[in-house]
Amino acid sequence: MKTTVGPDTVDVAKAVETMLTEHDGPAFLSMAEFIEVLRQRTGTDRSDADLKALVTKKAVVLGIVME
């Protein structure tokens, strides 16, 4: 069973995880830059605060430091 939380048609959490673990991807200089690229890739309309919380949570779980 899949629960729909919002209008997103892609798994934004999975996209965050993928972006954080890309080895050939660009290094992100800031959280704002990360969120901008995430929006381009996923088309999400989630708020900056929601995306920042999601990115921070995923980064902590993966042991990645975000600035």
N, C-alpha and C positions, 0 to 999 in steps of 0.2 A: 504494500500500500504506500503510495506516495502522497504526501501532504503538500499542498500548495500554500506557500506563505505570502506570495505577492505575484505581481504580473510577470516576473522574470521567466523566460522560456529556457534559459540555460542555468546550469548549476553554478551560481556565483561562487559558492564556497569551494567547489572543485577547481574553478578557474583561479581563485586566489592561491590555493595549494600548488597548482601547476606553475603559476608565475613565481612563487617563492622558491620552488625547487628546480627551476630551469637552470641548467648549467651553461648553456650557450646564450642565454638571454642577457639583456642589458642589466647592469647594476642600477638600481633605483637610488636616486639621490635623496628623495624625500617621500614621506607618506603621501603628500599631495600628488606627486608625480606618479606614484604607484596607482593611486585611485584613478587618476586621469587615464592611464593606460588600461586599467581594469574596465572602466566605462567604455572605452573604445572597443575592447575585445568582446565584451558581453552585452553592451547596450542597456545595462541596468539603470533604473531610475532611483535606486536606493539612495538615501541621504548620505552625505559625507561622514556623519557621525556613525551611522550604521556600518558603512564600509570600513571605516577606521577601526571600529571594534572587532569586526570580522577578521581583518588583516592582522591586527594585534594578537588576537586569540590564536589564529592559525600559526603565526610566527613563533609564538611561545611554545606551542605544542611541538613544532618542528625544530625548536632550538635556534631560531634565526633572530638576530637582533635587527630591529627596525628603528630608524631615527625619525 
